[in-house]
């Protein structure tokens, strides 16, 4: 019998201990991607989109140039490579599998002499996520819409994929595009999401300590000393790692600030402060010693090569970061913002 994953309760109700945090609580929906075969009518990561046949498929018009140190690969070759590794888990590769892998990634010659790869013409974008409002409580679509579709260009622009958001009414799509175009290449393996079904779960989050007043930050730091000592953790990071916001793919909630500090994010159209729509994650587990955010039972079916903690989507942002997508709460269809943290 399938059991929906559940995030363990936080070890401490931090808002009860520090009441100033209570009005800052937000809900978030953890998506808990797991391997599957989603359809057009499912919420998914990396699955097929309910895309109108008469609507042009999005393409990226910007330049797509990479050096030859990490050669770009075709989506077909990446999928074949993943299938071979999955099928050979626990056994030696066959000679045929070795030859196929050698074709996909020829042995390097040293010293490495970078060869520039350039792709002319528009680049077809890839499906990243499809989210139905019926499945994701924290999705707040514009009036008359009930579906969010996220696509990205599988090349850095300049340090992460460029994304596009589409809000639509699912009922209005009657003739579906069944074979969308694909890009000729993907710059990094982690820019080709694996198809995943979702196990949405709503939780409560609190702001990263960097979004709190200096006084409240100091109060949290002092309070965290004995709590962190029990877990053999750094008191400076205990609150952020264990009590503030969840790792992994999610909708809504609060952003995490690891590689950059918070800054004002006004909407370019109306000036309204933008809020977190969605987090695209490399890891589903956090940095706390006991991985306290890991759901029970775990939604995955085993480790994905190259990823700490299990991430069925196969997505990797940078060397292990998150991509936060921010939208205007007054008008979600205004231009959005991407930040890597």
VOPA-221375 format. One record per residue (C-alpha): residue number from 1; residue in one letter; x negated, y negated, z negated. Coordinates in Angstrom, 2 decimals, always signed. Last residue first. Layout:
! residues N
<NUM,"A",<X,Y,Z>> ...
***
This chain:
! residues 341
<341,"X",<-20.76,-30.78,+3.37>> <340,"X",<-20.14,-31.25,+7.09>> <339,"X",<-17.61,-33.95,+7.87>> <338,"X",<-15.03,-34.16,+10.65>> <337,"X",<-12.53,-37.05,+10.87>> <336,"X",<-9.06,-37.12,+12.45>> <335,"X",<-7.52,-39.42,+15.06>> <334,"X",<-3.85,-40.22,+14.24>> <333,"X",<-1.55,-37.21,+14.60>> <332,"X",<-1.30,-36.73,+10.83>> <331,"X",<+0.48,-40.09,+10.44>> <330,"X",<+0.76,-41.48,+6.90>> <329,"X",<-1.44,-38.72,+5.46>> <328,"X",<-4.22,-39.60,+7.95>> <327,"X",<-6.34,-36.53,+8.55>> <326,"X",<-9.61,-35.09,+7.23>> <325,"X",<-11.28,-31.95,+8.55>> <324,"X",<-14.03,-30.56,+6.30>> <323,"X",<-16.71,-28.37,+7.85>> <322,"X",<-18.48,-26.30,+5.24>> <321,"X",<-22.15,-25.39,+4.88>> <320,"X",<-24.32,-22.30,+5.26>> <319,"X",<-27.23,-23.07,+7.55>> <318,"X",<-25.10,-25.23,+9.83>> <317,"X",<-21.49,-24.04,+9.77>> <316,"X",<-21.29,-20.26,+10.08>> <315,"X",<-18.15,-18.49,+11.24>> <314,"X",<-18.06,-14.67,+11.18>> <313,"X",<-14.33,-14.84,+10.45>> <312,"X",<-14.47,-11.88,+8.03>> <311,"X",<-16.52,-13.86,+5.56>> <310,"X",<-17.80,-11.72,+2.70>> <309,"X",<-20.32,-13.14,+0.29>> <308,"X",<-23.62,-14.12,+1.83>> <307,"X",<-23.40,-13.87,+5.60>> <306,"X",<-25.93,-12.46,+8.07>> <305,"X",<-24.04,-9.34,+9.03>> <304,"X",<-20.43,-9.28,+7.77>> <303,"X",<-20.06,-7.28,+4.57>> <302,"X",<-17.19,-4.85,+4.08>> <301,"X",<-13.43,-4.52,+4.45>> <300,"X",<-12.43,-7.97,+3.29>> <299,"X",<-9.35,-9.09,+1.37>> <298,"X",<-11.00,-8.47,-2.05>> <297,"X",<-8.45,-7.17,-4.55>> <296,"X",<-8.76,-9.37,-6.43>> <295,"X",<-9.94,-12.73,-5.16>> <294,"X",<-13.51,-14.01,-5.52>> <293,"X",<-13.36,-17.42,-7.22>> <292,"X",<-15.29,-16.22,-10.28>> <291,"X",<-18.34,-15.34,-8.20>> <290,"X",<-19.99,-14.29,-11.48>> <289,"X",<-22.97,-16.62,-11.38>> <288,"X",<-21.16,-19.52,-9.76>> <287,"X",<-22.22,-20.41,-6.22>> <286,"X",<-18.88,-19.80,-4.53>> <285,"X",<-17.49,-16.97,-2.44>> <284,"X",<-15.68,-17.16,+0.90>> <283,"X",<-18.76,-18.43,+2.71>> <282,"X",<-19.24,-20.23,+6.03>> <281,"X",<-16.09,-22.29,+5.65>> <280,"X",<-13.72,-24.37,+7.74>> <279,"X",<-11.86,-26.57,+5.25>> <278,"X",<-8.53,-28.10,+6.18>> <277,"X",<-6.42,-31.23,+5.88>> <276,"X",<-8.43,-33.28,+3.39>> <275,"X",<-7.07,-36.77,+2.98>> <274,"X",<-7.62,-40.03,+4.86>> <273,"X",<-7.23,-43.43,+3.21>> <272,"X",<-4.81,-45.47,+5.30>> <271,"X",<-6.51,-48.00,+7.60>> <270,"X",<-3.89,-47.79,+10.35>> <269,"X",<-5.60,-46.48,+13.50>> <268,"X",<-9.18,-45.71,+12.39>> <267,"X",<-7.85,-44.03,+9.24>> <266,"X",<-9.99,-45.03,+6.27>> <265,"X",<-12.55,-42.58,+4.84>> <264,"X",<-14.39,-44.31,+2.00>> <263,"X",<-17.49,-42.38,+0.92>> <262,"X",<-18.13,-39.17,-1.01>> <261,"X",<-21.78,-38.10,-1.24>> <260,"X",<-23.50,-35.70,+1.15>> <259,"X",<-24.97,-32.20,+1.20>> <258,"X",<-22.90,-30.59,-1.55>> <257,"X",<-19.65,-32.53,-1.80>> <256,"X",<-16.64,-30.21,-2.05>> <255,"X",<-13.32,-31.40,-0.65>> <254,"X",<-10.08,-31.35,-2.69>> <253,"X",<-6.87,-29.46,-2.00>> <252,"X",<-5.30,-29.09,+1.42>> <251,"X",<-5.73,-26.06,+3.65>> <250,"X",<-8.32,-23.39,+2.89>> <249,"X",<-11.20,-21.33,+4.25>> <248,"X",<-13.74,-20.52,+1.55>> <247,"X",<-14.77,-22.04,-1.76>> <246,"X",<-12.29,-23.19,-4.40>> <245,"X",<-12.25,-26.57,-6.07>> <244,"X",<-12.95,-27.94,-9.58>> <243,"X",<-13.40,-25.30,-12.31>> <242,"X",<-16.18,-22.82,-11.58>> <241,"X",<-18.79,-24.30,-9.27>> <240,"X",<-17.99,-28.00,-9.69>> <239,"X",<-17.58,-27.79,-13.48>> <238,"X",<-20.71,-25.68,-14.02>> <237,"X",<-22.97,-27.79,-11.79>> <236,"X",<-24.67,-30.13,-14.27>> <235,"X",<-24.26,-27.57,-17.07>> <234,"X",<-26.56,-25.19,-15.14>> <233,"X",<-25.34,-21.63,-15.64>> <232,"X",<-26.13,-18.77,-18.04>> <231,"X",<-22.38,-18.07,-18.36>> <230,"X",<-22.27,-18.76,-22.12>> <229,"X",<-24.70,-21.65,-21.65>> <228,"X",<-22.37,-23.21,-19.08>> <227,"X",<-19.55,-23.53,-21.60>> <226,"X",<-21.90,-24.92,-24.28>> <225,"X",<-23.21,-27.66,-21.96>> <224,"X",<-20.00,-28.31,-20.02>> <223,"X",<-18.47,-30.70,-22.58>> <222,"X",<-21.46,-33.04,-22.30>> <221,"X",<-21.36,-33.00,-18.50>> <220,"X",<-17.60,-33.44,-18.36>> <219,"X",<-17.74,-36.52,-20.61>> <218,"X",<-20.58,-37.93,-18.51>> <217,"X",<-18.61,-37.47,-15.31>> <216,"X",<-15.55,-39.01,-16.93>> <215,"X",<-17.49,-42.14,-17.81>> <214,"X",<-19.10,-42.31,-14.38>> <213,"X",<-15.64,-42.17,-12.78>> <212,"X",<-14.76,-39.06,-10.80>> <211,"X",<-15.24,-38.37,-7.07>> <210,"X",<-18.78,-37.08,-7.61>> <209,"X",<-17.44,-34.51,-10.10>> <208,"X",<-15.60,-32.74,-7.26>> <207,"X",<-11.89,-33.32,-7.66>> <206,"X",<-9.49,-30.76,-9.20>> <205,"X",<-7.77,-27.74,-7.65>> <204,"X",<-4.58,-25.73,-8.12>> <203,"X",<-3.88,-22.54,-6.12>> <202,"X",<-1.63,-21.42,-3.26>> <201,"X",<-2.39,-18.10,-1.57>> <200,"X",<-2.34,-17.39,+2.17>> <199,"X",<-3.35,-13.86,+3.28>> <198,"X",<-4.45,-14.46,+6.86>> <197,"X",<-5.06,-12.39,+9.97>> <196,"X",<-8.49,-12.64,+11.52>> <195,"X",<-9.87,-12.75,+15.06>> <194,"X",<-13.67,-13.30,+14.88>> <193,"X",<-14.71,-16.92,+15.26>> <192,"X",<-17.36,-17.75,+17.90>> <191,"X",<-19.37,-20.70,+16.54>> <190,"X",<-21.27,-18.46,+14.13>> <189,"X",<-23.19,-16.84,+16.98>> <188,"X",<-24.73,-20.18,+17.91>> <187,"X",<-24.62,-22.18,+21.17>> <186,"X",<-21.71,-20.29,+22.70>> <185,"X",<-21.76,-19.78,+26.46>> <184,"X",<-19.63,-19.65,+29.60>> <183,"X",<-16.68,-21.16,+27.74>> <182,"X",<-13.38,-19.28,+27.84>> <181,"X",<-10.24,-19.94,+29.85>> <180,"X",<-6.83,-19.06,+28.39>> <179,"X",<-5.22,-15.76,+29.36>> <178,"X",<-1.63,-15.47,+28.04>> <177,"X",<-0.48,-19.08,+28.39>> <176,"X",<+2.98,-18.84,+26.83>> <175,"X",<+6.31,-19.80,+28.43>> <174,"X",<+8.86,-20.67,+25.74>> <173,"X",<+6.93,-23.07,+23.52>> <172,"X",<+9.51,-25.49,+22.08>> <171,"X",<+10.31,-23.14,+19.19>> <170,"X",<+6.72,-23.41,+17.94>> <169,"X",<+7.01,-27.17,+17.51>> <168,"X",<+3.57,-28.74,+17.94>> <167,"X",<+0.59,-30.28,+16.19>> <166,"X",<-2.71,-30.06,+18.07>> <165,"X",<-6.09,-30.75,+16.47>> <164,"X",<-9.38,-30.97,+18.39>> <163,"X",<-12.80,-30.18,+16.95>> <162,"X",<-16.41,-31.02,+17.83>> <161,"X",<-18.73,-28.26,+16.65>> <160,"X",<-21.51,-29.17,+14.21>> <159,"X",<-24.74,-31.18,+14.16>> <158,"X",<-24.41,-33.46,+17.23>> <157,"X",<-21.94,-32.58,+18.71>> <156,"X",<-23.20,-28.99,+18.33>> <155,"X",<-21.82,-26.48,+20.81>> <154,"X",<-18.89,-24.04,+20.59>> <153,"X",<-16.39,-26.83,+21.39>> <152,"X",<-13.57,-26.55,+18.89>> <151,"X",<-9.90,-25.71,+18.64>> <150,"X",<-7.39,-26.16,+15.81>> <149,"X",<-3.68,-25.44,+16.25>> <148,"X",<-1.11,-26.64,+13.72>> <147,"X",<+2.51,-25.47,+13.89>> <146,"X",<+5.77,-26.67,+12.34>> <145,"X",<+6.47,-29.97,+14.10>> <144,"X",<+9.70,-32.02,+13.97>> <143,"X",<+8.29,-34.53,+11.51>> <142,"X",<+4.52,-34.42,+11.35>> <141,"X",<+3.01,-31.35,+9.70>> <140,"X",<+2.16,-31.08,+6.00>> <139,"X",<+0.31,-27.78,+5.53>> <138,"X",<+0.02,-27.13,+1.82>> <137,"X",<+2.56,-24.28,+1.73>> <136,"X",<+0.85,-22.32,+4.53>> <135,"X",<+2.90,-19.46,+5.96>> <134,"X",<+6.11,-21.22,+7.05>> <133,"X",<+4.02,-24.20,+8.19>> <132,"X",<+2.45,-22.00,+10.86>> <131,"X",<-1.33,-22.19,+11.14>> <130,"X",<-3.42,-21.38,+14.19>> <129,"X",<-7.18,-21.61,+13.68>> <128,"X",<-10.46,-21.73,+15.58>> <127,"X",<-9.44,-21.25,+19.20>> <126,"X",<-12.34,-21.97,+21.58>> <125,"X",<-12.87,-24.96,+23.88>> <124,"X",<-13.55,-24.68,+27.60>> <123,"X",<-16.71,-26.63,+28.51>> <122,"X",<-16.40,-29.31,+31.20>> <121,"X",<-19.12,-29.41,+33.85>> <120,"X",<-22.78,-28.53,+33.79>> <119,"X",<-24.36,-26.31,+31.18>> <118,"X",<-28.01,-27.01,+30.32>> <117,"X",<-30.46,-24.57,+28.81>> <116,"X",<-33.90,-26.00,+28.04>> <115,"X",<-36.73,-23.51,+27.83>> <114,"X",<-38.70,-23.51,+24.61>> <113,"X",<-42.14,-21.91,+24.91>> <112,"X",<-42.47,-19.43,+22.06>> <111,"X",<-46.07,-18.40,+21.46>> <110,"X",<-45.24,-15.62,+21.62>> <109,"X",<-42.85,-13.62,+23.75>> <108,"X",<-39.39,-12.90,+22.42>> <107,"X",<-37.65,-9.58,+22.92>> <106,"X",<-34.53,-9.88,+25.10>> <105,"X",<-31.31,-10.59,+23.18>> <104,"X",<-28.27,-9.39,+25.14>> <103,"X",<-30.34,-7.02,+27.28>> <102,"X",<-32.16,-5.66,+24.24>> <101,"X",<-28.81,-5.11,+22.52>> <100,"X",<-27.57,-3.12,+25.51>> <99,"X",<-30.76,-1.05,+25.63>> <98,"X",<-30.53,-0.29,+21.93>> <97,"X",<-26.88,+0.73,+22.28>> <96,"X",<-27.74,+3.11,+25.13>> <95,"X",<-30.57,+4.65,+23.12>> <94,"X",<-28.13,+5.22,+20.23>> <93,"X",<-28.43,+3.09,+17.12>> <92,"X",<-29.05,+4.94,+13.90>> <91,"X",<-26.21,+5.54,+11.46>> <90,"X",<-24.46,+3.86,+8.51>> <89,"X",<-22.90,+1.04,+10.55>> <88,"X",<-23.30,+1.94,+14.23>> <87,"X",<-19.73,+1.06,+15.24>> <86,"X",<-19.85,-2.34,+13.52>> <85,"X",<-23.25,-3.22,+14.98>> <84,"X",<-22.13,-2.17,+18.47>> <83,"X",<-18.85,-4.06,+18.22>> <82,"X",<-20.65,-7.21,+17.11>> <81,"X",<-23.03,-7.02,+20.07>> <80,"X",<-20.11,-6.55,+22.47>> <79,"X",<-18.33,-9.58,+20.99>> <78,"X",<-21.48,-11.68,+21.36>> <77,"X",<-21.98,-10.49,+24.93>> <76,"X",<-18.42,-11.40,+25.93>> <75,"X",<-18.63,-14.82,+24.25>> <74,"X",<-21.74,-15.59,+26.35>> <73,"X",<-24.92,-16.35,+24.44>> <72,"X",<-26.91,-19.56,+23.87>> <71,"X",<-30.64,-19.12,+23.47>> <70,"X",<-32.11,-19.88,+20.04>> <69,"X",<-35.63,-21.04,+20.86>> <68,"X",<-34.47,-21.81,+24.40>> <67,"X",<-33.39,-25.37,+23.78>> <66,"X",<-29.75,-26.43,+23.99>> <65,"X",<-27.80,-28.79,+26.25>> <64,"X",<-24.06,-29.27,+26.50>> <63,"X",<-23.16,-32.82,+27.59>> <62,"X",<-19.65,-34.10,+26.66>> <61,"X",<-16.48,-33.25,+28.61>> <60,"X",<-15.09,-30.70,+26.16>> <59,"X",<-12.17,-28.77,+27.61>> <58,"X",<-8.63,-28.36,+26.29>> <57,"X",<-6.28,-25.96,+28.13>> <56,"X",<-3.84,-27.84,+30.36>> <55,"X",<-0.17,-27.52,+29.32>> <54,"X",<+2.17,-25.61,+31.67>> <53,"X",<+1.52,-22.23,+30.05>> <52,"X",<+2.35,-23.63,+26.61>> <51,"X",<-0.12,-22.39,+23.98>> <50,"X",<+0.90,-20.13,+21.10>> <49,"X",<-2.77,-19.57,+20.32>> <48,"X",<-4.60,-16.26,+20.25>> <47,"X",<-6.67,-15.46,+17.15>> <46,"X",<-9.88,-17.00,+15.82>> <45,"X",<-8.37,-17.59,+12.38>> <44,"X",<-4.71,-16.70,+12.21>> <43,"X",<-1.09,-17.61,+11.57>> <42,"X",<+0.92,-15.20,+13.64>> <41,"X",<+3.26,-15.66,+16.63>> <40,"X",<+0.56,-15.65,+19.29>> <39,"X",<-0.67,-12.32,+17.91>> <38,"X",<-3.17,-11.45,+15.20>> <37,"X",<-5.29,-8.28,+15.46>> <36,"X",<-6.98,-7.93,+12.11>> <35,"X",<-10.07,-8.48,+10.00>> <34,"X",<-9.40,-10.57,+6.88>> <33,"X",<-9.02,-14.32,+6.35>> <32,"X",<-8.22,-15.39,+2.76>> <31,"X",<-6.31,-18.59,+3.66>> <30,"X",<-6.61,-20.42,+0.33>> <29,"X",<-3.76,-22.90,+0.10>> <28,"X",<-4.55,-25.98,-1.96>> <27,"X",<-2.60,-27.75,-4.68>> <26,"X",<-3.81,-30.99,-6.15>> <25,"X",<-4.64,-32.00,-9.72>> <24,"X",<-5.76,-35.61,-10.25>> <23,"X",<-2.99,-36.42,-12.74>> <22,"X",<-4.34,-33.68,-15.08>> <21,"X",<-8.00,-34.71,-14.94>> <20,"X",<-7.69,-37.43,-17.58>> <19,"X",<-6.36,-34.73,-19.95>> <18,"X",<-9.84,-33.23,-20.50>> <17,"X",<-9.33,-29.97,-22.44>> <16,"X",<-5.86,-29.28,-21.05>> <15,"X",<-7.01,-30.37,-17.58>> <14,"X",<-9.95,-27.94,-17.79>> <13,"X",<-7.77,-24.90,-18.31>> <12,"X",<-10.73,-22.60,-18.90>> <11,"X",<-11.75,-19.25,-17.37>> <10,"X",<-9.91,-20.20,-14.17>> <9,"X",<-7.30,-17.59,-13.31>> <8,"X",<-8.50,-14.95,-10.82>> <7,"X",<-7.62,-15.70,-7.16>> <6,"X",<-5.07,-13.18,-5.89>> <5,"X",<-5.39,-10.98,-2.82>> <4,"X",<-2.11,-9.58,-1.41>> <3,"X",<-1.79,-5.84,-1.95>> <2,"X",<-1.36,-3.43,+0.95>> <1,"X",<+0.00,+0.00,+0.00>> 
***
